[in-house]
Amino acid sequence: MRHLALSIPLYFLLSTFYFLLFMNVPLLDLIAQHNTIRDEVMAAVNGVFERQQFIMGAEVEAFEREAAEYLNARHAIGCASGSDALLLALMALDIKPGDEVITTAYTFFATTSAITRLGAKPIYIDIDPDDFNIDTRLIEAAITPRTRAIMPIHLYGQCAGMDEILEIARRHNLAVVEDAAQAIGAQYRGRRAGTMGEIGCFSFFPSKNLGGAGDGGLMTAEDDALAERLRILRVHGMEPKYYHQVVGINSRLDALQAAVLRVKLRHLDQWTEGRIVNAARYQTLFAEAGLAEVKPPFVHTDCRHIFHQYTIRCSRRDELRAHLLKSGIGCEVYYPVPLHMQECFEFLGYRKGELPETEKAALECLSLPIYAELTEQQQRYVVDTIAGFFRTVR
Ligand SMILES: *Cc1c(COP(=O)(O)O)cnc(C)c1O
C-alpha cells in the first residue's frame, strides 16, 4: 500500500520530467499527416506507375477539374511550381521590360523574381502591420503610366484587401495577379483566394497546406482566352504540336504529383479546420498567459484565414527563437530579409528605411507550429515555453 502511495506521485514526477525532456514540437509534421492517408496515397501512386503516363494526361486533367471545383474557378491549369505559376501569369499578361508591377517586399522571393525575370520593375508598397499584406491605402500614389499590374500576396493564409485592390485596378485598367501560394481555401468576403483577380497562383511545395511529393503549382483564370494562353505557355508555347507562336517554358505538372494532390485535396478542408481550431486555441492560451511581449495574429472577421503560418509578433525575436529551438520547438522567420534589401535586387535602388513596416515585421515575426495534427498538450508546451522565456528576461 505504501509502495503504491509513493509510486503514484513518482509516476507523475517522472512523466513530467520525461515530457519536458523529450517534448518535441516540429514546425510541421508531414509524417503524422502521411500516417493518416498512407494507403490512399500509395494506391494513387501505384496507379500512375501501372499506367506509365507521367507527364500531363488524364491524372493531371482530373486534378485540374477537381481543383477548379474546389476553388470555384472557371479554369485551373497545373504547372511545375508556384514560382512558375507567377512567371507564367505575367507572361500571359504580356508583361515586358520597362513595365511596372505593384507588389510588396514582405513575401517569398518568387513573387518578385517573376517580375524581374521579364525585365519589369517591382514597385514595392509597404505592408499593413496587422495582417502583413499590402497596405491598400498606399497603392494609388504608386501608379504611373508604366504600371501594368498589381500583385497582392495573401500572406500566411489570409487575404489582402481585395475589394480595394480590385477597385483601384478597375479604375486604372490594371491586371491583378494574386499570389495565393499560401492561401489555398482562404476566403475573402465569401470569395476564394486566387479567383478574384485575372490570375491566381498556387504552390504545392510540400510544406504548403496542400503539398505534393515534390514541386507543383497551379494557375486559375476566369477568362477563356487568358486560360488558353496559360495552357500554351506552360508547354513551350506549343499549339498544335511542334508549332510555336510564342516562346513559352517547360512547366508541366507531373501525373505523380497530380495523383498525390487529388488524394490530399479530399482532406484539405478537414486539415484546414484543424489549423483554424489550433489557432483559436493559441489565441486563448496567449490571452491566458497575458504576455505583453507577444502579439498573436490579427484575423479579419469577414475572411477565412487558413493559417498556412501562425505568425506572432514579439520583442527579442531572435533570442526567443533560439530558446524555442533549444526546447525542441520548431519555429521559423518568414521572412528575415525583405526583398528590397536582398543583394540581387540592389539594382532596383531601394534603401533601408524606405519600407518601415516591412522592415519592422522582418525583425519581429516568428511562425509557430500550427499543423492539424498538433495536440493541445504540444500547444500548451509552446505557450508555456514562450511565457517562461519572457519571465527570465524581464
Ligand atoms: C511557396 C511560395 C511561392 C513559390 O512556390 P514554389 O512552389 O515553391 O515555387 C511563391 N510565393 C509565395 C508567397 C510562397 O509562399
The ligand as a MOL file (V3000), in Angstrom:
LIG
                    3D

  0  0  0     0  0            999 V3000
M  V30 BEGIN CTAB
M  V30 COUNTS 15 15 0 0 0
M  V30 BEGIN ATOM
M  V30 1 C 5.8430 28.9970 -51.7490 0
M  V30 2 C 5.6260 30.3420 -52.3220 0
M  V30 3 C 5.9050 30.6490 -53.6530 0
M  V30 4 C 6.6380 29.7170 -54.5800 0
M  V30 5 O 6.1250 28.4650 -54.7230 0
M  V30 6 P 7.0580 27.2510 -55.1960 0
M  V30 7 O 6.0740 26.1800 -55.4920 0
M  V30 8 O 7.9620 26.9230 -54.0570 0
M  V30 9 O 7.8040 27.6710 -56.3940 0
M  V30 10 C 5.5760 31.9090 -54.1200 0
M  V30 11 N 5.0430 32.8320 -53.3260 0
M  V30 12 C 4.7770 32.5900 -52.0370 0
M  V30 13 C 4.1650 33.6660 -51.2000 0
M  V30 14 C 5.0810 31.3500 -51.4890 0
M  V30 15 O 4.8420 31.1340 -50.1820 0
M  V30 END ATOM
M  V30 BEGIN BOND
M  V30 1 1 1 2
M  V30 2 1 2 3
M  V30 3 2 2 14
M  V30 4 1 3 4
M  V30 5 2 3 10
M  V30 6 1 4 5
M  V30 7 1 5 6
M  V30 8 2 6 7
M  V30 9 1 6 8
M  V30 10 1 6 9
M  V30 11 1 10 11
M  V30 12 2 11 12
M  V30 13 1 12 13
M  V30 14 1 12 14
M  V30 15 1 14 15
M  V30 END BOND
M  V30 END CTAB
M  END
